[in-house]
């Protein structure tokens, strides 16, 4: 159960750092940043899910976090140069994965709280 604490702690620390710091990015970077954040959230929820399934591997989590985030932002950048909204494709893909991970997390959480039957 404690294995999913690393991604959860990273999420909380990231949110707190975002609230405390006063960094202002130009509006033209908003779509790149939003896609990168969505990719990062996908990795965090995937890490929580794998931790609840006792399959968490910090190397997979960290490499997935950075590669997903960079790939999503890179697709958005390339798409903007080509005049194609590739950011929308990333939003759909990561959005579906986030909802699937959340459904699995909810299911695992509810199954752990289930009272065993008395025979």
N, CA, C and O atoms as a DFTB+ gen file, in Angstrom:
476 C
 N C O
     1  1       0.829      -1.193       0.000
     2  2       0.000       0.000       0.000
     3  2       0.875       1.259       0.000
     4  3       0.506       2.267      -0.603
     5  1       2.013       1.209       0.662
     6  2       2.856       2.401       0.752
     7  2       3.592       2.693      -0.545
     8  3       4.179       3.766      -0.687
     9  1       3.573       1.752      -1.507
    10  2       4.299       1.946      -2.748
    11  2       3.694       3.048      -3.608
    12  3       4.403       3.630      -4.429
    13  1       2.421       3.349      -3.450
    14  2       1.816       4.398      -4.259
    15  2       2.007       5.772      -3.631
    16  3       1.511       6.766      -4.162
    17  1       2.717       5.843      -2.511
    18  2       2.932       7.130      -1.857
    19  2       3.899       8.028      -2.624
    20  3       3.759       9.249      -2.565
    21  1       4.874       7.468      -3.343
    22  2       5.819       8.283      -4.112
    23  2       5.102       9.113      -5.181
    24  3       5.303      10.326      -5.231
    25  1       4.269       8.503      -6.039
    26  2       3.583       9.344      -7.018
    27  2       2.602      10.318      -6.379
    28  3       2.447      11.440      -6.861
    29  1       1.945       9.912      -5.313
    30  2       1.007      10.803      -4.630
    31  2       1.746      11.969      -3.984
    32  3       1.288      13.110      -4.048
    33  1       2.892      11.684      -3.359
    34  2       3.697      12.749      -2.761
    35  2       4.212      13.702      -3.831
    36  3       4.224      14.916      -3.628
    37  1       4.638      13.162      -4.967
    38  2       5.089      14.015      -6.066
    39  2       3.983      14.915      -6.585
    40  3       4.222      16.082      -6.896
    41  1       2.778      14.380      -6.679
    42  2       1.635      15.178      -7.118
    43  2       1.348      16.312      -6.140
    44  3       1.139      17.452      -6.554
    45  1       1.338      16.007      -4.857
    46  2       1.058      17.032      -3.833
    47  2       2.159      18.094      -3.809
    48  3       1.872      19.289      -3.742
    49  1       3.416      17.654      -3.865
    50  2       4.531      18.616      -3.875
    51  2       4.467      19.503      -5.116
    52  3       4.691      20.711      -5.032
    53  1       4.165      18.911      -6.252
    54  2       4.054      19.688      -7.488
    55  2       2.941      20.717      -7.435
    56  3       3.117      21.848      -7.888
    57  1       1.801      20.336      -6.888
    58  2       0.688      21.281      -6.753
    59  2       1.064      22.414      -5.813
    60  3       0.799      23.581      -6.099
    61  1       1.682      22.069      -4.691
    62  2       2.083      23.102      -3.731
    63  2       3.122      24.044      -4.324
    64  3       3.042      25.257      -4.128
    65  1       4.095      23.499      -5.044
    66  2       5.099      24.353      -5.685
    67  2       4.457      25.265      -6.730
    68  3       4.838      26.427      -6.864
    69  1       3.504      24.745      -7.453
    70  2       2.807      25.556      -8.439
    71  2       2.008      26.686      -7.814
    72  3       1.903      27.769      -8.389
    73  1       1.447      26.439      -6.647
    74  2       0.675      27.477      -5.960
    75  2       1.563      28.532      -5.314
    76  3       1.182      29.699      -5.230
    77  1       2.748      28.124      -4.856
    78  2       3.630      29.035      -4.140
    79  2       4.456      29.909      -5.078
    80  3       4.648      31.096      -4.812
    81  1       4.942      29.333      -6.166
    82  2       5.805      30.102      -7.071
    83  2       4.985      31.037      -7.951
    84  3       3.827      30.758      -8.263
    85  1       5.571      32.102      -8.330
    86  2       4.907      33.118      -9.147
    87  2       5.524      33.165     -10.547
    88  3       5.952      34.225     -11.004
    89  1       5.567      32.033     -11.213
    90  2       6.124      31.971     -12.556
    91  2       4.996      32.230     -13.553
    92  3       3.942      31.598     -13.492
    93  1       5.229      33.159     -14.463
    94  2       4.242      33.478     -15.490
    95  2       4.816      33.110     -16.848
    96  3       5.870      33.603     -17.250
    97  1       4.104      32.236     -17.545
    98  2       4.526      31.823     -18.875
    99  2       3.716      32.576     -19.918
   100  3       2.546      32.884     -19.687
   101  1       4.313      32.874     -21.050
   102  2       3.564      33.508     -22.134
   103  2       2.401      32.622     -22.584
   104  3       2.492      31.395     -22.531
   105  1       1.331      33.235     -23.017
   106  2       0.112      32.510     -23.378
   107  2       0.345      31.513     -24.516
   108  3      -0.363      30.510     -24.600
   109  1       1.315      31.765     -25.385
   110  2       1.549      30.849     -26.502
   111  2       2.078      29.492     -26.046
   112  3       2.050      28.532     -26.817
   113  1       2.559      29.396     -24.811
   114  2       3.039      28.119     -24.283
   115  2       1.962      27.365     -23.505
   116  3       2.224      26.274     -22.998
   117  1       0.782      27.913     -23.401
   118  2      -0.274      27.309     -22.585
   119  2      -0.659      25.916     -23.080
   120  3      -0.827      25.004     -22.270
   121  1      -0.800      25.738     -24.380
   122  2      -1.207      24.423     -24.877
   123  2      -0.107      23.386     -24.648
   124  3      -0.404      22.231     -24.344
   125  1       1.152      23.783     -24.791
   126  2       2.251      22.847     -24.553
   127  2       2.298      22.429     -23.087
   128  3       2.467      21.253     -22.767
   129  1       2.147      23.400     -22.216
   130  2       2.190      23.116     -20.785
   131  2       0.999      22.267     -20.348
   132  3       1.153      21.353     -19.538
   133  1      -0.178      22.561     -20.876
   134  2      -1.360      21.797     -20.473
   135  2      -1.250      20.341     -20.899
   136  3      -1.642      19.449     -20.147
   137  1      -0.725      20.087     -22.086
   138  2      -0.550      18.710     -22.544
   139  2       0.518      18.010     -21.710
   140  3       0.366      16.836     -21.372
   141  1       1.581      18.708     -21.381
   142  2       2.640      18.117     -20.556
   143  2       2.110      17.792     -19.154
   144  3       2.447      16.749     -18.595
   145  1       1.294      18.665     -18.593
   146  2       0.710      18.409     -17.266
   147  2      -0.228      17.213     -17.322
   148  3      -0.236      16.384     -16.413
   149  1      -1.015      17.123     -18.384
   150  2      -1.919      15.986     -18.539
   151  2      -1.138      14.675     -18.641
   152  3      -1.533      13.669     -18.053
   153  1      -0.042      14.687     -19.380
   154  2       0.804      13.491     -19.483
   155  2       1.414      13.134     -18.129
   156  3       1.496      11.959     -17.771
   157  1       1.837      14.137     -17.387
   158  2       2.398      13.891     -16.057
   159  2       1.347      13.311     -15.123
   160  3       1.637      12.388     -14.362
   161  1       0.125      13.843     -15.173
   162  2      -0.954      13.306     -14.332
   163  2      -1.274      11.864     -14.700
   164  3      -1.560      11.045     -13.827
   165  1      -1.226      11.557     -15.989
   166  2      -1.449      10.179     -16.416
   167  2      -0.424       9.255     -15.772
   168  3      -0.775       8.172     -15.305
   169  1       0.822       9.666     -15.743
   170  2       1.874       8.852     -15.145
   171  2       1.684       8.725     -13.635
   172  3       1.906       7.655     -13.070
   173  1       1.276       9.802     -12.986
   174  2       1.059       9.758     -11.535
   175  2      -0.066       8.787     -11.193
   176  3       0.081       7.964     -10.289
   177  1      -1.182       8.874     -11.905
   178  2      -2.291       7.964     -11.614
   179  2      -1.936       6.523     -11.987
   180  3      -2.389       5.587     -11.329
   181  1      -1.141       6.340     -13.026
   182  2      -0.650       5.002     -13.351
   183  2       0.259       4.463     -12.258
   184  3       0.222       3.272     -11.948
   185  1       1.074       5.333     -11.672
   186  2       1.937       4.923     -10.564
   187  2       1.143       4.547      -9.325
   188  3       1.474       3.581      -8.637
   189  1       0.098       5.308      -9.042
   190  2      -0.758       4.985      -7.894
   191  2      -1.437       3.637      -8.123
   192  3      -1.499       2.804      -7.219
   193  1      -1.943       3.429      -9.335
   194  2      -2.598       2.158      -9.661
   195  2      -1.625       0.992      -9.519
   196  3      -1.966      -0.020      -8.906
   197  1      -0.423       1.116     -10.073
   198  2       0.529       0.010      -9.979
   199  2       0.982      -0.217      -8.545
   200  3       1.272      -1.349      -8.158
   201  1       1.046       0.853      -7.751
   202  2       1.378       0.690      -6.340
   203  2       0.311      -0.082      -5.585
   204  3       0.618      -0.905      -4.723
   205  1      -0.943       0.187      -5.915
   206  2      -2.044      -0.536      -5.267
   207  2      -2.094      -1.994      -5.702
   208  3      -2.627      -2.847      -4.992
   209  1      -1.532      -2.272      -6.881
   210  2      -1.482      -3.648      -7.377
   211  2      -0.170      -4.340      -7.010
   212  3       0.108      -5.447      -7.472
   213  1       0.631      -3.679      -6.176
   214  2       1.945      -4.185      -5.749
   215  2       2.866      -4.480      -6.936
   216  3       3.613      -5.458      -6.925
   217  1       2.801      -3.622      -7.960
   218  2       3.642      -3.782      -9.138
   219  2       4.458      -2.517      -9.404
   220  3       4.995      -2.355     -10.500
   221  1       4.561      -1.629      -8.431
   222  2       5.223      -0.344      -8.639
   223  2       6.721      -0.530      -8.772
   224  3       7.346      -1.242      -7.985
   225  1       7.291       0.121      -9.782
   226  2       8.738       0.137     -10.004
   227  2       9.129       1.600     -10.220
   228  3       8.685       2.229     -11.180
   229  1       9.946       2.129      -9.340
   230  2      10.273       3.553      -9.411
   231  2      10.985       3.921     -10.708
   232  3      10.835       5.044     -11.189
   233  1      11.758       2.998     -11.286
   234  2      12.437       3.294     -12.562
   235  2      11.427       3.444     -13.692
   236  3      11.549       4.339     -14.528
   237  1      10.436       2.569     -13.713
   238  2       9.382       2.663     -14.733
   239  2       8.599       3.952     -14.538
   240  3       8.267       4.635     -15.506
   241  1       8.302       4.285     -13.281
   242  2       7.548       5.504     -12.996
   243  2       8.306       6.744     -13.448
   244  3       7.752       7.585     -14.157
   245  1       9.564       6.867     -13.046
   246  2      10.337       8.069     -13.378
   247  2      10.604       8.203     -14.872
   248  3      10.470       9.293     -15.427
   249  1      10.979       7.107     -15.529
   250  2      11.203       7.194     -16.969
   251  2       9.905       7.452     -17.714
   252  3       9.897       8.186     -18.701
   253  1       8.820       6.867     -17.263
   254  2       7.518       7.118     -17.887
   255  2       7.066       8.548     -17.692
   256  3       6.503       9.159     -18.601
   257  1       7.310       9.084     -16.505
   258  2       6.923      10.463     -16.221
   259  2       7.603      11.425     -17.187
   260  3       6.943      12.251     -17.818
   261  1       8.923      11.315     -17.301
   262  2       9.649      12.263     -18.148
   263  2       9.433      11.995     -19.637
   264  3       9.288      12.937     -20.415
   265  1       9.409      10.737     -20.039
   266  2       9.225      10.461     -21.471
   267  2       7.815      10.819     -21.934
   268  3       7.654      11.373     -23.021
   269  1       6.795      10.519     -21.139
   270  2       5.420      10.897     -21.517
   271  2       5.267      12.405     -21.589
   272  3       4.660      12.928     -22.523
   273  1       5.816      13.106     -20.605
   274  2       5.693      14.553     -20.565
   275  2       6.407      15.201     -21.743
   276  3       5.855      16.081     -22.404
   277  1       7.634      14.766     -22.004
   278  2       8.391      15.339     -23.121
   279  2       7.777      14.986     -24.468
   280  3       7.737      15.820     -25.372
   281  1       7.302      13.762     -24.604
   282  2       6.680      13.356     -25.861
   283  2       5.406      14.153     -26.125
   284  3       5.178      14.604     -27.248
   285  1       4.582      14.327     -25.109
   286  2       3.337      15.077     -25.288
   287  2       3.615      16.532     -25.659
   288  3       3.000      17.073     -26.578
   289  1       4.539      17.156     -24.946
   290  2       4.886      18.545     -25.272
   291  2       5.525      18.623     -26.655
   292  3       5.254      19.557     -27.410
   293  1       6.364      17.660     -26.988
   294  2       6.986      17.643     -28.307
   295  2       5.972      17.487     -29.427
   296  3       6.086      18.144     -30.462
   297  1       4.975      16.619     -29.229
   298  2       3.917      16.475     -30.229
   299  2       3.144      17.769     -30.416
   300  3       2.799      18.141     -31.537
   301  1       2.876      18.446     -29.319
   302  2       2.156      19.723     -29.412
   303  2       2.977      20.760     -30.171
   304  3       2.434      21.524     -30.969
   305  1       4.279      20.786     -29.923
   306  2       5.153      21.747     -30.611
   307  2       5.238      21.432     -32.103
   308  3       5.095      22.325     -32.939
   309  1       5.471      20.159     -32.434
   310  2       5.551      19.766     -33.840
   311  2       4.219      20.040     -34.537
   312  3       4.189      20.523     -35.669
   313  1       3.132      19.729     -33.859
   314  2       1.813      19.984     -34.432
   315  2       1.571      21.448     -34.722
   316  3       0.956      21.788     -35.733
   317  1       2.046      22.315     -33.854
   318  2       1.855      23.752     -34.092
   319  2       2.668      24.230     -35.293
   320  3       2.228      25.118     -36.023
   321  1       3.856      23.647     -35.504
   322  2       4.655      24.005     -36.680
   323  2       4.018      23.502     -37.975
   324  3       4.126      24.138     -39.024
   325  1       3.348      22.344     -37.882
   326  2       2.720      21.762     -39.060
   327  2       1.313      22.304     -39.306
   328  3       0.732      22.074     -40.367
   329  1       0.772      23.020     -38.328
   330  2      -0.590      23.530     -38.450
   331  2      -1.641      22.480     -38.142
   332  3      -2.795      22.611     -38.551
   333  1      -1.246      21.441     -37.423
   334  2      -2.158      20.360     -37.039
   335  2      -2.254      20.357     -35.514
   336  3      -1.245      20.499     -34.824
   337  1      -3.462      20.196     -34.997
   338  2      -3.636      20.231     -33.543
   339  2      -3.352      18.856     -32.944
   340  3      -4.274      18.141     -32.552
   341  1      -2.073      18.490     -32.875
   342  2      -1.685      17.214     -32.272
   343  2      -1.890      17.229     -30.763
   344  3      -1.964      16.169     -30.142
   345  1      -1.981      18.409     -30.169
   346  2      -2.237      18.505     -28.732
   347  2      -3.589      17.889     -28.399
   348  3      -3.750      17.289     -27.336
   349  1      -4.560      18.031     -29.295
   350  2      -5.878      17.456     -29.068
   351  2      -5.808      15.930     -29.031
   352  3      -6.492      15.300     -28.225
   353  1      -4.995      15.338     -29.889
   354  2      -4.816      13.881     -29.872
   355  2      -4.215      13.429     -28.541
   356  3      -4.633      12.415     -27.982
   357  1      -3.241      14.176     -28.039
   358  2      -2.626      13.830     -26.757
   359  2      -3.630      13.983     -25.620
   360  3      -3.653      13.162     -24.703
   361  1      -4.459      15.024     -25.670
   362  2      -5.476      15.235     -24.632
   363  2      -6.446      14.061     -24.598
   364  3      -6.789      13.567     -23.523
   365  1      -6.885      13.620     -25.755
   366  2      -7.810      12.488     -25.814
   367  2      -7.139      11.223     -25.292
   368  3      -7.707      10.515     -24.462
   369  1      -5.941      10.939     -25.772
   370  2      -5.249       9.712     -25.357
   371  2      -4.976       9.698     -23.855
   372  3      -5.282       8.719     -23.176
   373  1      -4.402      10.779     -23.339
   374  2      -4.091      10.806     -21.908
   375  2      -5.350      10.917     -21.063
   376  3      -5.394      10.386     -19.954
   377  1      -6.368      11.594     -21.565
   378  2      -7.637      11.684     -20.837
   379  2      -8.268      10.318     -20.643
   380  3      -8.725       9.995     -19.546
   381  1      -8.297       9.512     -21.697
   382  2      -8.844       8.161     -21.597
   383  2      -8.038       7.337     -20.605
   384  3      -8.608       6.618     -19.783
   385  1      -6.720       7.438     -20.676
   386  2      -5.875       6.666     -19.756
   387  2      -6.078       7.101     -18.308
   388  3      -6.102       6.261     -17.408
   389  1      -6.224       8.405     -18.073
   390  2      -6.451       8.889     -16.705
   391  2      -7.755       8.342     -16.152
   392  3      -7.798       7.874     -15.014
   393  1      -8.827       8.394     -16.950
   394  2     -10.109       7.867     -16.470
   395  2     -10.045       6.368     -16.242
   396  3     -10.642       5.877     -15.284
   397  1      -9.345       5.623     -17.086
   398  2      -9.182       4.183     -16.863
   399  2      -8.396       3.903     -15.589
   400  3      -8.760       3.018     -14.813
   401  1      -7.312       4.658     -15.370
   402  2      -6.532       4.481     -14.140
   403  2      -7.354       4.816     -12.911
   404  3      -7.300       4.100     -11.911
   405  1      -8.116       5.902     -12.978
   406  2      -8.955       6.269     -11.829
   407  2     -10.025       5.219     -11.552
   408  3     -10.331       4.940     -10.392
   409  1     -10.595       4.634     -12.601
   410  2     -11.588       3.580     -12.396
   411  2     -10.951       2.370     -11.728
   412  3     -11.547       1.769     -10.834
   413  1      -9.755       2.013     -12.150
   414  2      -9.056       0.882     -11.539
   415  2      -8.680       1.185     -10.090
   416  3      -8.819       0.322      -9.224
   417  1      -8.204       2.404      -9.818
   418  2      -7.865       2.803      -8.447
   419  2      -9.096       2.721      -7.549
   420  3      -9.036       2.198      -6.436
   421  1     -10.205       3.244      -8.049
   422  2     -11.453       3.203      -7.275
   423  2     -11.860       1.763      -6.999
   424  3     -12.239       1.426      -5.877
   425  1     -11.783       0.915      -8.019
   426  2     -12.148      -0.490      -7.864
   427  2     -11.242      -1.179      -6.842
   428  3     -11.729      -1.895      -5.967
   429  1      -9.934      -0.967      -6.948
   430  2      -9.002      -1.584      -6.000
   431  2      -9.233      -1.085      -4.580
   432  3      -9.155      -1.856      -3.624
   433  1      -9.521       0.215      -4.445
   434  2      -9.778       0.778      -3.124
   435  2     -11.038       0.176      -2.513
   436  3     -11.052      -0.180      -1.335
   437  1     -12.089       0.063      -3.311
   438  2     -13.341      -0.504      -2.801
   439  2     -13.193      -1.981      -2.457
   440  3     -13.794      -2.454      -1.492
   441  1     -12.400      -2.713      -3.236
   442  2     -12.210      -4.142      -2.963
   443  2     -11.404      -4.367      -1.686
   444  3     -11.602      -5.366      -0.995
   445  1     -10.496      -3.443      -1.370
   446  2      -9.709      -3.578      -0.131
   447  2     -10.547      -3.280       1.095
   448  3     -10.280      -3.816       2.170
   449  1     -11.556      -2.435       0.952
   450  2     -12.412      -2.069       2.079
   451  2     -13.557      -3.064       2.272
   452  3     -14.332      -2.950       3.221
   453  1     -13.659      -4.032       1.372
   454  2     -14.739      -5.008       1.437
   455  2     -14.566      -5.872       2.675
   456  3     -13.457      -6.303       2.989
   457  1     -15.645      -6.118       3.366
   458  2     -15.621      -6.955       4.569
   459  2     -15.653      -8.414       4.141
   460  3     -16.543      -8.807       3.386
   461  1     -14.702      -9.234       4.603
   462  2     -14.718     -10.650       4.207
   463  2     -15.948     -11.354       4.752
   464  3     -16.418     -11.054       5.850
   465  1     -16.458     -12.287       3.977
   466  2     -17.656     -13.012       4.412
   467  2     -17.303     -14.017       5.497
   468  3     -16.214     -14.590       5.499
   469  1     -18.227     -14.220       6.409
   470  2     -18.046     -15.140       7.530
   471  2     -18.646     -16.486       7.127
   472  3     -19.841     -16.567       6.841
   473  1     -17.835     -17.534       7.101
   474  2     -18.328     -18.875       6.750
   475  2     -18.380     -19.751       7.941
   476  3     -18.770     -20.914       7.835
